Amino acid sequence: MRRRKAMFTVGRKKKGQALPMRRRPFQHMVLRRLRELKKIVPDAQDADVDMLLRRTADYICVLELKVTVLRRLSAIYGV
C-alpha cells in the first residue's frame, strides 16, 4: 500500500520549509476547529494533533460518565 501524504501539518514547520501562499478552505476550516478544540479540552493547549484527539476522546468519556452518575443520583433522589 502507498502511504498518502499529509494534506497539512499543525505545529512547527520544518527547517527551510516555506509557508504556502494560500491555504485551501478545507485546511483553514480544520485548523480553526483544532484551535477551538484546544480551548475546550483541558490540558490540550500544547498538544499535537494526535494527543489532542486522544485527550478529546478521554474527555468525552469523562463527560459521559458524569452524565450517567448525575442521572442515577437524580433517579435515586427523585429530582
Secondary structure by P-SEA (a helix, b strand, c coil): ccccccccccccccccccccccccaaaaaaaaaaaaaaacccccccccaaaaaaaaaaaaaaaaaaaaaaaaaaaaacc
